[in-house]
Structure formats: structure tokens, C-alpha cells
Amino acid sequence: MSTAIAFCTCGCQPCVCTPPSQLGSASCLPAACLPRPTFFDGQVIGSADLNAVVDYARNQQALLARLLGGWGILGGMRVDAAPGLRANKLGTGNIAQLGNNPQIIAGTQVQVSPGVAIDAAGNRLVLCAPVVLDIAALAVQTPQAQLTTATCAQLLGPECVNPTVQITATEFFLVAELMETPARPVGRVNGPGSCDPVVGCQFSRTVEDVRLSLISSLADTYQFTGCADATSFSLPGVTLGTAGDPTICRDEVFAFIDNVQGQLASICCSRPVVVLGRVMLTRAPGSLAAGLPFAPQYLVVSDGYPCRKPTFQVGWFTKTWPNVICNNVTSSPVISAGSVVQTAGDNVRGPITITASTSDFLTINSIATSALSAQLAQLRLSTSSLRVTFGATFTVTNVASAQFRVLVDGVELAANGIPFLSTNVDTTRLTQVNIANIVPPSILGEARAHQVVVQVSLTSAGQLDATGLAKPATMVFDPSKFDGASVVIQEIAG
Amino acid sequence: MSDCDWQGTGVFGTQVLAPGPSDLPSTELNLVQQDIEEVTPTTQAGGVFTDVQVNTTGDQLAVTLTRTRRTRALLVSVGFTGTVTGFATASDLAFQVIINGSPVPATPTDNTDVLLVRKVHVDLTPGATTFQSSFNLSMTSLIQPEVLPNALQLDFLVQFSFLASGLGGPQITVFPREAALVVKEIGPFSLTT
């Protein structure tokens, strides 16, 4: 790994040069397949042999680091306001207690704390002291960044304490990457003795440093590959968790992991980087900057997950995580079967009139022609049950009775011929209906993002109009007259 | 979301890479509830909505929820039974849940249609075949954030009103019930909440 230096002047005195820096080398599996140097007595050993020892050891270490432990931040390297700059925290809840980000900074300087990371090539990135960066100055070197206008929630996610505040900002990712700089130039002698003529100059060390810079976008697969640029990596386009047989389900998961890890072991990464956080440069932060002094430019900084990918310390992980898992499994009353996994619901939101001339089932709408309907946002777990609740009050004309039913995915569920979600109401005495039941997974069948709608069948009271014809049976839900109706479905963990 | 939001790839939104069912946290957060503590009669004040009371010392059927997000839906459940007295005719009996002093609009721009309302029919007409002096109120409703007041602290209050006019001093008597009013904040489908 020696570097020939044609531009260095060197004589018998110490060499003086300006060494060029370069980014760390790309990672590729063939590059790690180096032969192991071996030596024998009487062998003439040159720089190639000595460097082969170093290269072999570095490659082995890097290979294990990136594939066994994984790339990411091992600790530190947090992005915060530079000393002296005032900032507002934007996050809520535990996140706001655990760190400073997301935050808005009155100014453009941030400080990156000391820390260690491993990039996707297995290189160690060590920052030994805090580094102050001027994001505005770095942004000048990233002209391809785009100005975007979005709400705080869109930019920072659900943690944003003022989700609707709109800001116009330029988004960057602050990345760390290996930078190698040749150092310690020494004279090269032409002969076996130290007094032989010096014929050149070469660097005898390589300083491994960290370069911090901005990039305007990341490849979609960055969280897997750790590469700023696109690679051949492709996430398998499969849906996991739908197999009814748990053994098949498990095998599918392991096949998925094998596929992903196989690709990660063999892809070539041209620019391994570790994202430290997102920084957004803005001149008009709106109310986000309330209480801060005026500044020509502000920074919105977020160095939390998912952009910042921590790699757990094995010691910490094995000490702490089993307790978390085991406590939950064995004794925790907080996380247990019976938990409500997800909830969906709908209400009648305007006057709805059901007019029937037959006893056919008719769908109840929520407003205008939209059906009163609720659908789970996610697939139901295969072992979960579904709690269904429908309730309404109504006014009827010429109705003797009404049969209400709730359809799940368009089907009236029943066991042994007995419907689960159906009831008959004597409308001459009652003007309200309630259906509530828990449908077990054995009745629900395939796990889906289930959807329910409500239907009613009206039986005429037999009244005639002035001309002697049968009057239609009508049922009215009118929330302006206190006749409301609502349906709620909840997934209950099994 | 940003380019580095790998959850957007869809794979990790499915079930298998999540913990098993027993490891999932509940998405029902910040539960607040109020019991009806004893048999409690309440006379309607004039022709306006009157607060349902939970004891004879005059405490209201009410809860206060301090929610963590203004972006989340709330699940509101009301359930109790009772009887009516103090008049001798038929009437509808309306119930409503108001939040921070106002009914909940059906849509952000609609003040006519409201949510969290129900109506039951009672009939104290002497000798009537439709005589009905008791009532059962049961309501569970998911309220979306866009129709809720723009505040983190929400005060829920259950009220009643007889809709027939000229009833004199109509009265309802509610019976003891645990969790007669329950409000829950519905969190996201998440493994970390």
C-alpha cells in the first residue's frame, strides 16, 4: 500500500510534501479473497510482503466487522447544536428525554460528538474529538440538493410536536466516511546501507481519518447496504407472515434472511458511508423557531432512527435484552394476549334514510352514498380475534321489525348456522340496536386487513297510503336529531 | 418520508418480522374512565341538556384525557342503564357526549350533524301497551382527530335531555356501572409504543 510520490522533493534530509487524501476503498467480496502471506528462513522480504501482511489482517477484520457485527454507529457521533447556539427541541415523549433531536437550531453550525462507527466495507470510523461543522458552507458543495416545502410531520414524522407547521427547507444527510491520508514521508535508499544514495521519497504511514460531508439523497437500499450509491442489492418482493402453517412461516423467514444476507455478503459498494443524521437548512422556519433569537438561517436536525443506524454492542445487548424479552413473556401485564393491536371505526355523519319495498338487506351508509364501513389498517395476525361493535338509534315509519347484520369482508360469519354478528329488533318497541361480539380466528379464516359493513333488512308493518298502495318501510339515522350510528372493529391479540 | 426510511419498503410492515402476538403492545393508550357509583336520580334543568351524575353528591359523568398527540383517534364508550319518572306521557330521551363544552361535529365543517349522540324512547303513559320506563344506553365510537378540539387536554361530559316539551320536571335515575364512560387514545400499529 505504499504510494509513489513523484511530486515530493527528498534528499538526505527529511522529506517535505503535501500528501493527497483519498476516500476509503470500495468494498467487494473478491477484494477480501487475498492469499495469506507466509515466510521462510532466508527469504528476501520486500515492501510487498510486509504490506501483504497488513492487507490480509485488515481484510479479515473488515470482513468480520461488516458481516458479523454489521455496519452502523457503535456509539457517539451524535449531531447537536454547536456550542453557543440556542435550539428548540421538536420531539415529544421519551424521545425528547433521551436526546436533543429533533431540534431546530438558530444558526447553521452543528457539533458532531466523538464516537465510533463501522462502514459497510468494515472500516472503523473513529472520531476522537468533537467536530464543529458549518452546514451552510458544506451545502455549497452539494448543489444538487432540492428545496422542498412540507409540514413538520412530513419532514420529521409523528414525533413532531407541531405537526402542521409548514417550512421550506433544503434537506441533506450528514455522512461520515473513511478518509486515508499518506503520512510520514521518508527517503528511499538505493542499496543495502543507510548511507547509500537516496533516490526518492515515499510515505511510510497511512492516517485513517473521518470525513464529514453532506449528500442530498440516499439510495433506497441504503439501510440495508450502507452504500450511498445504488448497488445490485434488491429486497425480495415477497410478503411474509401470511402462511397459515407456522413451520412454513418460519422457513420463509429464514429463507428471506438467507437471501438478504447472501446479497449483502457479495455486493460491491462503491461509496460506503454512515449517515449520522438529517439536516435541513431553512430561512423561514415559522413557529418552530419560537423563542429563539433571529438568525439568517436555521437548521432542523434529526439524528434519530431510521436515518441513524446504531449497531448494538454485543455485551450490552446480551445483558439487557434477554431480561426485556423474558420479563415480557413470563410476567409482564403490559404486553400480553388480549392486547388491542389495531382499531378502526366509522360513524353516520349525516342524515341517512333507508327505504325498502322488499325485505332484502340494504347497506347502511355513513354519509351520502358512502357505506358505513371500517377496515383494519394492517393484516390481522393469524392468531388474533376480531371484536366487532355496532350501535345505533333510529326512527322508523311502517316498519314492524328490522334485522341488522355486520358483514366481514362481504360475508355473514356464522358457526353451526348461527350468525355471529346479527340481531333482530322489534321496532314497535325499540328504536335502538347493539351488536357486539368477538369473532375467533378459526371463523375469520385467512388473515387480512378485514373490512366490515352494516346492513339492515326491514319488514313492513303493512300500512297503506291514501291510494291504498303499500307504503314503503323507512328507517332514518339522523345525527342532527340524536339518532347516531357507529361501527368499531378491533384486532385482539391471541 | 426520507430516502432512508427503509420501513417504506413494505417488508417490515408485515407480521413475521414483528414479535409474536403475545409480544405486541396494546395500541389502546391513555385510558381514562368514570364509574356510576350509586343509584343516582337527576332532574332535568329546564328544557336543556343536563349533566348525568354519578353519585348523590353531584359529581358528573365526566373524564379528562390528556392525550399525547393531536393526530390520533379516540375510542369513546358509554354504557349504563336507568329509569325515568316525573311525567305521564311518551318522550324521546337524548344523550350526548360533549368535549370541552361542545358537541362533536360529524365533519370539521359540519355543525349540524354531530357524533356521540344516541336517542332512546320512553313511555310513561298510564295503561299504555308501549309502556317503557327503563332505558339502556350503549355506545362505542371511534372519533377521528380532525373533528376533535385542537387541544391536548380534552374534557368529556355525558348529558341527557328529554325531547318532548311540557314534561314538567322529568327525571332520570341511573344505576351503578363500572366504566360507564371510557375514553382511550388509539396509538399507531407499532412495536415500540
Interface residues (C-beta under 8 A of the other chain):
Chain A: T92 G93 A153 Q154 G157 P158 P163 E171 F173 S217 L218 A219 D220 T221 Y222 Q223 F224 L235 P236 V238 T239 L240 G241 T242 C249 E252 V253 F256 V275 R278 P306 C307 N328 V329 V334 I335 S336 A337 S339 V340 V341 Q342 T343 A344 G345 D346 N347 V348 R349 G350 P351 I367 A374 A377 Q378 L379 L381 S382 T383 S384 T389 G391 T393 T428 R429 L430 T431 Q432 N434 A436 A447 D478 P479 S480 K481 F482 D483 G484 S486 V488 A493 G494
Chain B: M1 S2 D3 C4 D5 W6 Q7 T9 V11 G13 T14 Q15 V16 L17 A18 P21 S22 D23 L24 P25 S26 T27 E28 T68 R69 R70 T71 A73 L75 D92 A94 F95 Q96 A106 T107 D110 T112 D113 V114 L115 L116 V117 R118 K119 V120 H121 T130 Q132 N136 S138 M139 T140 S141 L142 I143 L163 I186 P188 F189
